[in-house]
Amino acid sequence: MGRGEYLGELEIVVLSALLRIKKPPYGMEIYDEIVRVTRRELSAPSVYVTLKRLEDKGLLQSQLGEVRPEPGGRARRLYSITETGRVALDRSRQLFSEMFAGLPEKLV
């Protein structure tokens, strides 16, 4: 298993949140989904840094959406997972499944 072959924890969480949302989400929707599901706080900038890193790795792609109609409204960046991202997420999920198989339900 080489370095960089598997995703990091926040990369897994961000890609999973992205897949939970039925339409291409923008960054704050991904952040909100993570907080909603995990009930844990994290910094929004850490999500944006992770999104950029995942895009640089080719695991997701982004495009600008439509400009919001409010005064001074800007276009939001919308994200979608690539096939390479799906394979990487599946590979990481498989790794964790194999490692947790056979362990007791509660470790403490």
Backbone atoms as SQL, in Angstrom:
CREATE TABLE atoms (id INTEGER PRIMARY KEY, chain TEXT, resi INTEGER, resn TEXT, atom TEXT, x REAL, y REAL, z REAL);
INSERT INTO atoms VALUES
  (1, 'A', 1, 'MET', 'N', 0.849, -1.165, 0.000),
  (2, 'A', 1, 'MET', 'CA', 0.000, 0.000, 0.000),
  (3, 'A', 1, 'MET', 'C', 0.898, 1.232, 0.000),
  (4, 'A', 2, 'GLY', 'N', 0.898, 1.973, -1.066),
  (5, 'A', 2, 'GLY', 'CA', 1.759, 3.145, -1.194),
  (6, 'A', 2, 'GLY', 'C', 1.175, 4.393, -0.570),
  (7, 'A', 3, 'ARG', 'N', 2.033, 5.349, -0.319),
  (8, 'A', 3, 'ARG', 'CA', 1.608, 6.621, 0.255),
  (9, 'A', 3, 'ARG', 'C', 0.666, 7.316, -0.728),
  (10, 'A', 4, 'GLY', 'N', -0.440, 7.824, -0.214),
  (11, 'A', 4, 'GLY', 'CA', -1.392, 8.527, -1.053),
  (12, 'A', 4, 'GLY', 'C', -2.360, 7.629, -1.794),
  (13, 'A', 5, 'GLU', 'N', -2.278, 6.325, -1.543),
  (14, 'A', 5, 'GLU', 'CA', -3.158, 5.392, -2.243),
  (15, 'A', 5, 'GLU', 'C', -4.582, 5.425, -1.678),
  (16, 'A', 6, 'TYR', 'N', -4.697, 5.784, -0.394),
  (17, 'A', 6, 'TYR', 'CA', -6.004, 5.851, 0.254),
  (18, 'A', 6, 'TYR', 'C', -6.300, 7.275, 0.679),
  (19, 'A', 7, 'LEU', 'N', -7.567, 7.558, 0.832),
  (20, 'A', 7, 'LEU', 'CA', -8.007, 8.894, 1.201),
  (21, 'A', 7, 'LEU', 'C', -7.818, 9.146, 2.686),
  (22, 'A', 8, 'GLY', 'N', -7.639, 10.412, 3.043),
  (23, 'A', 8, 'GLY', 'CA', -7.593, 10.817, 4.429),
  (24, 'A', 8, 'GLY', 'C', -8.999, 10.916, 5.002),
  (25, 'A', 9, 'GLU', 'N', -9.069, 11.047, 6.309),
  (26, 'A', 9, 'GLU', 'CA', -10.359, 11.074, 6.999),
  (27, 'A', 9, 'GLU', 'C', -11.270, 12.182, 6.487),
  (28, 'A', 10, 'LEU', 'N', -10.785, 13.409, 6.432),
  (29, 'A', 10, 'LEU', 'CA', -11.644, 14.515, 5.986),
  (30, 'A', 10, 'LEU', 'C', -11.987, 14.381, 4.504),
  (31, 'A', 11, 'GLU', 'N', -11.092, 13.818, 3.712),
  (32, 'A', 11, 'GLU', 'CA', -11.399, 13.581, 2.301),
  (33, 'A', 11, 'GLU', 'C', -12.568, 12.597, 2.177),
  (34, 'A', 12, 'ILE', 'N', -12.554, 11.553, 2.980),
  (35, 'A', 12, 'ILE', 'CA', -13.647, 10.572, 2.974),
  (36, 'A', 12, 'ILE', 'C', -14.954, 11.235, 3.390),
  (37, 'A', 13, 'VAL', 'N', -14.898, 12.035, 4.443),
  (38, 'A', 13, 'VAL', 'CA', -16.098, 12.699, 4.951),
  (39, 'A', 13, 'VAL', 'C', -16.658, 13.670, 3.902),
  (40, 'A', 14, 'VAL', 'N', -15.804, 14.454, 3.271),
  (41, 'A', 14, 'VAL', 'CA', -16.259, 15.429, 2.276),
  (42, 'A', 14, 'VAL', 'C', -16.859, 14.728, 1.056),
  (43, 'A', 15, 'LEU', 'N', -16.196, 13.716, 0.536),
  (44, 'A', 15, 'LEU', 'CA', -16.743, 12.997, -0.627),
  (45, 'A', 15, 'LEU', 'C', -18.052, 12.295, -0.279),
  (46, 'A', 16, 'SER', 'N', -18.132, 11.729, 0.917),
  (47, 'A', 16, 'SER', 'CA', -19.372, 11.068, 1.339),
  (48, 'A', 16, 'SER', 'C', -20.517, 12.068, 1.445),
  (49, 'A', 17, 'ALA', 'N', -20.242, 13.234, 2.020),
  (50, 'A', 17, 'ALA', 'CA', -21.271, 14.274, 2.130),
  (51, 'A', 17, 'ALA', 'C', -21.726, 14.721, 0.747),
  (52, 'A', 18, 'LEU', 'N', -20.779, 14.896, -0.162),
  (53, 'A', 18, 'LEU', 'CA', -21.096, 15.309, -1.532),
  (54, 'A', 18, 'LEU', 'C', -22.053, 14.290, -2.176),
  (55, 'A', 19, 'LEU', 'N', -21.796, 13.006, -1.966),
  (56, 'A', 19, 'LEU', 'CA', -22.642, 11.964, -2.562),
  (57, 'A', 19, 'LEU', 'C', -24.020, 11.889, -1.913),
  (58, 'A', 20, 'ARG', 'N', -24.144, 12.315, -0.669),
  (59, 'A', 20, 'ARG', 'CA', -25.431, 12.270, 0.030),
  (60, 'A', 20, 'ARG', 'C', -26.413, 13.307, -0.520),
  (61, 'A', 21, 'ILE', 'N', -25.880, 14.364, -1.117),
  (62, 'A', 21, 'ILE', 'CA', -26.709, 15.448, -1.635),
  (63, 'A', 21, 'ILE', 'C', -27.074, 15.104, -3.087),
  (64, 'A', 22, 'LYS', 'N', -28.329, 15.184, -3.412),
  (65, 'A', 22, 'LYS', 'CA', -28.832, 14.665, -4.695),
  (66, 'A', 22, 'LYS', 'C', -28.456, 15.510, -5.912),
  (67, 'A', 23, 'LYS', 'N', -28.102, 16.756, -5.715),
  (68, 'A', 23, 'LYS', 'CA', -27.733, 17.626, -6.838),
  (69, 'A', 23, 'LYS', 'C', -26.302, 18.083, -6.616),
  (70, 'A', 24, 'PRO', 'N', -25.640, 18.602, -7.639),
  (71, 'A', 24, 'PRO', 'CA', -24.286, 19.114, -7.410),
  (72, 'A', 24, 'PRO', 'C', -24.320, 20.238, -6.365),
  (73, 'A', 25, 'PRO', 'N', -23.720, 20.024, -5.191),
  (74, 'A', 25, 'PRO', 'CA', -23.797, 21.018, -4.123),
  (75, 'A', 25, 'PRO', 'C', -22.676, 22.050, -4.211),
  (76, 'A', 26, 'TYR', 'N', -22.883, 23.153, -3.524),
  (77, 'A', 26, 'TYR', 'CA', -21.813, 24.127, -3.350),
  (78, 'A', 26, 'TYR', 'C', -21.171, 23.865, -1.986),
  (79, 'A', 27, 'GLY', 'N', -20.067, 24.504, -1.717),
  (80, 'A', 27, 'GLY', 'CA', -19.261, 24.185, -0.542),
  (81, 'A', 27, 'GLY', 'C', -19.995, 24.221, 0.780),
  (82, 'A', 28, 'MET', 'N', -20.811, 25.248, 1.017),
  (83, 'A', 28, 'MET', 'CA', -21.507, 25.342, 2.305),
  (84, 'A', 28, 'MET', 'C', -22.567, 24.254, 2.448),
  (85, 'A', 29, 'GLU', 'N', -23.146, 23.792, 1.361),
  (86, 'A', 29, 'GLU', 'CA', -24.091, 22.672, 1.454),
  (87, 'A', 29, 'GLU', 'C', -23.356, 21.410, 1.899),
  (88, 'A', 30, 'ILE', 'N', -22.148, 21.222, 1.414),
  (89, 'A', 30, 'ILE', 'CA', -21.342, 20.071, 1.833),
  (90, 'A', 30, 'ILE', 'C', -20.993, 20.202, 3.304),
  (91, 'A', 31, 'TYR', 'N', -20.544, 21.385, 3.708),
  (92, 'A', 31, 'TYR', 'CA', -20.234, 21.650, 5.116),
  (93, 'A', 31, 'TYR', 'C', -21.456, 21.378, 5.992),
  (94, 'A', 32, 'ASP', 'N', -22.616, 21.921, 5.613),
  (95, 'A', 32, 'ASP', 'CA', -23.845, 21.734, 6.392),
  (96, 'A', 32, 'ASP', 'C', -24.227, 20.266, 6.502),
  (97, 'A', 33, 'GLU', 'N', -24.046, 19.507, 5.438),
  (98, 'A', 33, 'GLU', 'CA', -24.371, 18.073, 5.455),
  (99, 'A', 33, 'GLU', 'C', -23.450, 17.329, 6.421),
  (100, 'A', 34, 'ILE', 'N', -22.181, 17.675, 6.435),
  (101, 'A', 34, 'ILE', 'CA', -21.240, 17.030, 7.362),
  (102, 'A', 34, 'ILE', 'C', -21.654, 17.311, 8.803),
  (103, 'A', 35, 'VAL', 'N', -21.944, 18.568, 9.110),
  (104, 'A', 35, 'VAL', 'CA', -22.341, 18.931, 10.472),
  (105, 'A', 35, 'VAL', 'C', -23.661, 18.258, 10.843),
  (106, 'A', 36, 'ARG', 'N', -24.606, 18.231, 9.908),
  (107, 'A', 36, 'ARG', 'CA', -25.918, 17.612, 10.173),
  (108, 'A', 36, 'ARG', 'C', -25.777, 16.127, 10.492),
  (109, 'A', 37, 'VAL', 'N', -25.000, 15.418, 9.688),
  (110, 'A', 37, 'VAL', 'CA', -24.883, 13.972, 9.847),
  (111, 'A', 37, 'VAL', 'C', -23.996, 13.598, 11.041),
  (112, 'A', 38, 'THR', 'N', -22.881, 14.278, 11.186),
  (113, 'A', 38, 'THR', 'CA', -21.923, 13.889, 12.239),
  (114, 'A', 38, 'THR', 'C', -22.223, 14.553, 13.572),
  (115, 'A', 39, 'ARG', 'N', -23.009, 15.644, 13.544),
  (116, 'A', 39, 'ARG', 'CA', -23.290, 16.430, 14.744),
  (117, 'A', 39, 'ARG', 'C', -22.006, 16.917, 15.410),
  (118, 'A', 40, 'ARG', 'N', -21.007, 17.187, 14.591),
  (119, 'A', 40, 'ARG', 'CA', -19.725, 17.714, 15.070),
  (120, 'A', 40, 'ARG', 'C', -19.414, 18.996, 14.316),
  (121, 'A', 41, 'GLU', 'N', -18.793, 19.897, 15.019),
  (122, 'A', 41, 'GLU', 'CA', -18.382, 21.152, 14.395),
  (123, 'A', 41, 'GLU', 'C', -17.009, 20.986, 13.759),
  (124, 'A', 42, 'LEU', 'N', -16.806, 21.597, 12.649),
  (125, 'A', 42, 'LEU', 'CA', -15.509, 21.693, 12.012),
  (126, 'A', 42, 'LEU', 'C', -15.478, 23.041, 11.327),
  (127, 'A', 43, 'SER', 'N', -14.325, 23.471, 10.929),
  (128, 'A', 43, 'SER', 'CA', -14.257, 24.792, 10.305),
  (129, 'A', 43, 'SER', 'C', -14.641, 24.687, 8.831),
  (130, 'A', 44, 'ALA', 'N', -15.425, 25.652, 8.381),
  (131, 'A', 44, 'ALA', 'CA', -15.804, 25.692, 6.969),
  (132, 'A', 44, 'ALA', 'C', -14.566, 25.807, 6.074),
  (133, 'A', 45, 'PRO', 'N', -13.553, 26.612, 6.460),
  (134, 'A', 45, 'PRO', 'CA', -12.369, 26.672, 5.596),
  (135, 'A', 45, 'PRO', 'C', -11.691, 25.312, 5.399),
  (136, 'A', 46, 'SER', 'N', -11.731, 24.442, 6.409),
  (137, 'A', 46, 'SER', 'CA', -11.107, 23.122, 6.237),
  (138, 'A', 46, 'SER', 'C', -11.825, 22.317, 5.161),
  (139, 'A', 47, 'VAL', 'N', -13.125, 22.514, 5.024),
  (140, 'A', 47, 'VAL', 'CA', -13.888, 21.829, 3.973),
  (141, 'A', 47, 'VAL', 'C', -13.469, 22.373, 2.606),
  (142, 'A', 48, 'TYR', 'N', -13.329, 23.694, 2.491),
  (143, 'A', 48, 'TYR', 'CA', -12.935, 24.291, 1.214),
  (144, 'A', 48, 'TYR', 'C', -11.514, 23.895, 0.814),
  (145, 'A', 49, 'VAL', 'N', -10.614, 23.819, 1.787),
  (146, 'A', 49, 'VAL', 'CA', -9.244, 23.373, 1.495),
  (147, 'A', 49, 'VAL', 'C', -9.270, 21.933, 0.995),
  (148, 'A', 50, 'THR', 'N', -10.090, 21.102, 1.629),
  (149, 'A', 50, 'THR', 'CA', -10.202, 19.701, 1.227),
  (150, 'A', 50, 'THR', 'C', -10.824, 19.586, -0.167),
  (151, 'A', 51, 'LEU', 'N', -11.839, 20.387, -0.452),
  (152, 'A', 51, 'LEU', 'CA', -12.438, 20.379, -1.790),
  (153, 'A', 51, 'LEU', 'C', -11.392, 20.729, -2.849),
  (154, 'A', 52, 'LYS', 'N', -10.584, 21.730, -2.575),
  (155, 'A', 52, 'LYS', 'CA', -9.526, 22.123, -3.530),
  (156, 'A', 52, 'LYS', 'C', -8.529, 20.990, -3.727),
  (157, 'A', 53, 'ARG', 'N', -8.114, 20.360, -2.617),
  (158, 'A', 53, 'ARG', 'CA', -7.157, 19.251, -2.702),
  (159, 'A', 53, 'ARG', 'C', -7.747, 18.088, -3.501),
  (160, 'A', 54, 'LEU', 'N', -9.012, 17.760, -3.257),
  (161, 'A', 54, 'LEU', 'CA', -9.662, 16.668, -3.989),
  (162, 'A', 54, 'LEU', 'C', -9.777, 16.997, -5.482),
  (163, 'A', 55, 'GLU', 'N', -10.037, 18.263, -5.791),
  (164, 'A', 55, 'GLU', 'CA', -10.116, 18.656, -7.198),
  (165, 'A', 55, 'GLU', 'C', -8.731, 18.569, -7.839),
  (166, 'A', 56, 'ASP', 'N', -7.698, 19.008, -7.118),
  (167, 'A', 56, 'ASP', 'CA', -6.330, 18.918, -7.644),
  (168, 'A', 56, 'ASP', 'C', -5.924, 17.468, -7.905),
  (169, 'A', 57, 'LYS', 'N', -6.432, 16.543, -7.109),
  (170, 'A', 57, 'LYS', 'CA', -6.141, 15.117, -7.281),
  (171, 'A', 57, 'LYS', 'C', -6.993, 14.481, -8.377),
  (172, 'A', 58, 'GLY', 'N', -7.974, 15.222, -8.898),
  (173, 'A', 58, 'GLY', 'CA', -8.852, 14.686, -9.935),
  (174, 'A', 58, 'GLY', 'C', -9.976, 13.829, -9.389),
  (175, 'A', 59, 'LEU', 'N', -10.274, 13.945, -8.084),
  (176, 'A', 59, 'LEU', 'CA', -11.306, 13.114, -7.465),
  (177, 'A', 59, 'LEU', 'C', -12.674, 13.773, -7.479),
  (178, 'A', 60, 'LEU', 'N', -12.691, 15.057, -7.729),
  (179, 'A', 60, 'LEU', 'CA', -13.946, 15.755, -7.972),
  (180, 'A', 60, 'LEU', 'C', -13.672, 16.870, -8.957),
  (181, 'A', 61, 'GLN', 'N', -14.746, 17.433, -9.457),
  (182, 'A', 61, 'GLN', 'CA', -14.625, 18.551, -10.390),
  (183, 'A', 61, 'GLN', 'C', -15.617, 19.620, -9.957),
  (184, 'A', 62, 'SER', 'N', -15.360, 20.826, -10.380),
  (185, 'A', 62, 'SER', 'CA', -16.266, 21.912, -10.025),
  (186, 'A', 62, 'SER', 'C', -16.543, 22.775, -11.249),
  (187, 'A', 63, 'GLN', 'N', -17.634, 23.485, -11.150),
  (188, 'A', 63, 'GLN', 'CA', -17.986, 24.454, -12.179),
  (189, 'A', 63, 'GLN', 'C', -18.797, 25.554, -11.506),
  (190, 'A', 64, 'LEU', 'N', -18.776, 26.725, -12.105),
  (191, 'A', 64, 'LEU', 'CA', -19.557, 27.825, -11.561),
  (192, 'A', 64, 'LEU', 'C', -21.016, 27.649, -11.947),
  (193, 'A', 65, 'GLY', 'N', -21.886, 27.825, -10.954),
  (194, 'A', 65, 'GLY', 'CA', -23.321, 27.776, -11.209),
  (195, 'A', 65, 'GLY', 'C', -23.796, 29.135, -11.690),
  (196, 'A', 66, 'GLU', 'N', -25.102, 29.313, -11.678),
  (197, 'A', 66, 'GLU', 'CA', -25.675, 30.578, -12.122),
  (198, 'A', 66, 'GLU', 'C', -25.444, 31.655, -11.071),
  (199, 'A', 67, 'VAL', 'N', -25.389, 32.888, -11.534),
  (200, 'A', 67, 'VAL', 'CA', -25.241, 34.027, -10.637),
  (201, 'A', 67, 'VAL', 'C', -26.525, 34.160, -9.813),
  (202, 'A', 68, 'ARG', 'N', -26.360, 34.338, -8.509),
  (203, 'A', 68, 'ARG', 'CA', -27.524, 34.507, -7.639),
  (204, 'A', 68, 'ARG', 'C', -28.201, 35.841, -7.933),
  (205, 'A', 69, 'PRO', 'N', -29.537, 35.893, -7.883),
  (206, 'A', 69, 'PRO', 'CA', -30.273, 37.095, -8.311),
  (207, 'A', 69, 'PRO', 'C', -30.162, 38.285, -7.353),
  (208, 'A', 70, 'GLU', 'N', -29.715, 38.105, -6.125),
  (209, 'A', 70, 'GLU', 'CA', -29.665, 39.220, -5.180),
  (210, 'A', 70, 'GLU', 'C', -28.621, 40.252, -5.613),
  (211, 'A', 71, 'PRO', 'N', -28.763, 41.471, -5.161),
  (212, 'A', 71, 'PRO', 'CA', -27.783, 42.506, -5.516),
  (213, 'A', 71, 'PRO', 'C', -26.378, 42.087, -5.092),
  (214, 'A', 72, 'GLY', 'N', -25.446, 42.200, -6.015),
  (215, 'A', 72, 'GLY', 'CA', -24.072, 41.791, -5.728),
  (216, 'A', 72, 'GLY', 'C', -23.898, 40.290, -5.687),
  (217, 'A', 73, 'GLY', 'N', -24.928, 39.547, -6.115),
  (218, 'A', 73, 'GLY', 'CA', -24.877, 38.090, -6.071),
  (219, 'A', 73, 'GLY', 'C', -23.784, 37.533, -6.967),
  (220, 'A', 74, 'ARG', 'N', -23.178, 36.475, -6.500),
  (221, 'A', 74, 'ARG', 'CA', -22.104, 35.825, -7.281),
  (222, 'A', 74, 'ARG', 'C', -22.542, 34.409, -7.629),
  (223, 'A', 75, 'ALA', 'N', -21.815, 33.829, -8.525),
  (224, 'A', 75, 'ALA', 'CA', -22.055, 32.429, -8.876),
  (225, 'A', 75, 'ALA', 'C', -21.389, 31.552, -7.826),
  (226, 'A', 76, 'ARG', 'N', -22.040, 30.483, -7.441),
  (227, 'A', 76, 'ARG', 'CA', -21.473, 29.523, -6.508),
  (228, 'A', 76, 'ARG', 'C', -20.747, 28.438, -7.285),
  (229, 'A', 77, 'ARG', 'N', -19.691, 27.919, -6.693),
  (230, 'A', 77, 'ARG', 'CA', -18.945, 26.805, -7.281),
  (231, 'A', 77, 'ARG', 'C', -19.662, 25.521, -6.895),
  (232, 'A', 78, 'LEU', 'N', -20.070, 24.736, -7.884),
  (233, 'A', 78, 'LEU', 'CA', -20.786, 23.474, -7.665),
  (234, 'A', 78, 'LEU', 'C', -19.826, 22.313, -7.874),
  (235, 'A', 79, 'TYR', 'N', -19.932, 21.299, -7.031),
  (236, 'A', 79, 'TYR', 'CA', -18.995, 20.177, -7.037),
  (237, 'A', 79, 'TYR', 'C', -19.685, 18.876, -7.416),
  (238, 'A', 80, 'SER', 'N', -18.936, 18.027, -8.118),
  (239, 'A', 80, 'SER', 'CA', -19.407, 16.672, -8.419),
  (240, 'A', 80, 'SER', 'C', -18.208, 15.728, -8.368),
  (241, 'A', 81, 'ILE', 'N', -18.472, 14.510, -7.950),
  (242, 'A', 81, 'ILE', 'CA', -17.413, 13.514, -7.824),
  (243, 'A', 81, 'ILE', 'C', -17.114, 12.930, -9.207),
  (244, 'A', 82, 'THR', 'N', -15.864, 12.641, -9.458),
  (245, 'A', 82, 'THR', 'CA', -15.470, 12.000, -10.715),
  (246, 'A', 82, 'THR', 'C', -15.486, 10.484, -10.516),
  (247, 'A', 83, 'GLU', 'N', -15.370, 9.765, -11.603),
  (248, 'A', 83, 'GLU', 'CA', -15.281, 8.300, -11.507),
  (249, 'A', 83, 'GLU', 'C', -14.048, 7.899, -10.700),
  (250, 'A', 84, 'THR', 'N', -12.949, 8.604, -10.887),
  (251, 'A', 84, 'THR', 'CA', -11.734, 8.333, -10.111),
  (252, 'A', 84, 'THR', 'C', -12.002, 8.543, -8.629),
  (253, 'A', 85, 'GLY', 'N', -12.781, 9.567, -8.291),
  (254, 'A', 85, 'GLY', 'CA', -13.150, 9.823, -6.901),
  (255, 'A', 85, 'GLY', 'C', -14.009, 8.721, -6.329),
  (256, 'A', 86, 'ARG', 'N', -14.940, 8.214, -7.126),
  (257, 'A', 86, 'ARG', 'CA', -15.799, 7.106, -6.663),
  (258, 'A', 86, 'ARG', 'C', -14.958, 5.857, -6.384),
  (259, 'A', 87, 'VAL', 'N', -14.009, 5.584, -7.263),
  (260, 'A', 87, 'VAL', 'CA', -13.139, 4.414, -7.080),
  (261, 'A', 87, 'VAL', 'C', -12.295, 4.586, -5.810),
  (262, 'A', 88, 'ALA', 'N', -11.740, 5.777, -5.613),
  (263, 'A', 88, 'ALA', 'CA', -10.904, 6.035, -4.433),
  (264, 'A', 88, 'ALA', 'C', -11.722, 5.920, -3.150),
  (265, 'A', 89, 'LEU', 'N', -12.931, 6.454, -3.148),
  (266, 'A', 89, 'LEU', 'CA', -13.792, 6.368, -1.964),
  (267, 'A', 89, 'LEU', 'C', -14.178, 4.925, -1.694),
  (268, 'A', 90, 'ASP', 'N', -14.509, 4.186, -2.736),
  (269, 'A', 90, 'ASP', 'CA', -14.865, 2.778, -2.571),
  (270, 'A', 90, 'ASP', 'C', -13.673, 1.975, -2.049),
  (271, 'A', 91, 'ARG', 'N', -12.488, 2.250, -2.551),
  (272, 'A', 91, 'ARG', 'CA', -11.280, 1.550, -2.104),
  (273, 'A', 91, 'ARG', 'C', -11.013, 1.831, -0.622),
  (274, 'A', 92, 'SER', 'N', -11.193, 3.067, -0.209),
  (275, 'A', 92, 'SER', 'CA', -10.999, 3.416, 1.204),
  (276, 'A', 92, 'SER', 'C', -12.062, 2.765, 2.081),
  (277, 'A', 93, 'ARG', 'N', -13.311, 2.735, 1.615),
  (278, 'A', 93, 'ARG', 'CA', -14.371, 2.086, 2.388),
  (279, 'A', 93, 'ARG', 'C', -14.085, 0.595, 2.535),
  (280, 'A', 94, 'GLN', 'N', -13.600, -0.030, 1.479),
  (281, 'A', 94, 'GLN', 'CA', -13.255, -1.450, 1.525),
  (282, 'A', 94, 'GLN', 'C', -12.122, -1.703, 2.528),
  (283, 'A', 95, 'LEU', 'N', -11.108, -0.834, 2.518),
  (284, 'A', 95, 'LEU', 'CA', -10.001, -0.971, 3.455),
  (285, 'A', 95, 'LEU', 'C', -10.502, -0.940, 4.893),
  (286, 'A', 96, 'PHE', 'N', -11.358, 0.040, 5.214),
  (287, 'A', 96, 'PHE', 'CA', -11.874, 0.131, 6.581),
  (288, 'A', 96, 'PHE', 'C', -12.751, -1.061, 6.918),
  (289, 'A', 97, 'SER', 'N', -13.556, -1.522, 5.988),
  (290, 'A', 97, 'SER', 'CA', -14.394, -2.703, 6.234),
  (291, 'A', 97, 'SER', 'C', -13.540, -3.916, 6.570),
  (292, 'A', 98, 'GLU', 'N', -12.468, -4.104, 5.816),
  (293, 'A', 98, 'GLU', 'CA', -11.574, -5.238, 6.068),
  (294, 'A', 98, 'GLU', 'C', -10.888, -5.110, 7.424),
  (295, 'A', 99, 'MET', 'N', -10.457, -3.902, 7.768),
  (296, 'A', 99, 'MET', 'CA', -9.745, -3.704, 9.029),
  (297, 'A', 99, 'MET', 'C', -10.671, -3.837, 10.237),
  (298, 'A', 100, 'PHE', 'N', -11.941, -3.434, 10.105),
  (299, 'A', 100, 'PHE', 'CA', -12.867, -3.518, 11.230),
  (300, 'A', 100, 'PHE', 'C', -13.531, -4.884, 11.348),
  (301, 'A', 101, 'ALA', 'N', -13.479, -5.670, 10.288),
  (302, 'A', 101, 'ALA', 'CA', -14.099, -6.999, 10.328),
  (303, 'A', 101, 'ALA', 'C', -13.455, -7.825, 11.449),
  (304, 'A', 102, 'GLY', 'N', -14.285, -8.418, 12.264),
  (305, 'A', 102, 'GLY', 'CA', -13.790, -9.269, 13.336),
  (306, 'A', 102, 'GLY', 'C', -13.508, -8.545, 14.633),
  (307, 'A', 103, 'LEU', 'N', -13.534, -7.220, 14.622),
  (308, 'A', 103, 'LEU', 'CA', -13.345, -6.481, 15.874),
  (309, 'A', 103, 'LEU', 'C', -14.664, -6.443, 16.641),
  (310, 'A', 104, 'PRO', 'N', -14.586, -6.326, 17.956),
  (311, 'A', 104, 'PRO', 'CA', -15.827, -6.212, 18.730),
  (312, 'A', 104, 'PRO', 'C', -16.599, -4.946, 18.346),
  (313, 'A', 105, 'GLU', 'N', -17.920, -4.978, 18.531),
  (314, 'A', 105, 'GLU', 'CA', -18.776, -3.840, 18.204),
  (315, 'A', 105, 'GLU', 'C', -18.321, -2.599, 18.956),
  (316, 'A', 106, 'LYS', 'N', -18.056, -2.738, 20.242),
  (317, 'A', 106, 'LYS', 'CA', -17.564, -1.630, 21.068),
  (318, 'A', 106, 'LYS', 'C', -16.112, -1.904, 21.405),
  (319, 'A', 107, 'LEU', 'N', -15.242, -0.941, 21.176),
  (320, 'A', 107, 'LEU', 'CA', -13.817, -1.122, 21.438),
  (321, 'A', 107, 'LEU', 'C', -13.429, -0.655, 22.835),
  (322, 'A', 108, 'VAL', 'N', -14.299, 0.101, 23.488),
  (323, 'A', 108, 'VAL', 'CA', -13.980, 0.598, 24.837),
  (324, 'A', 108, 'VAL', 'C', -15.004, 0.049, 25.805);
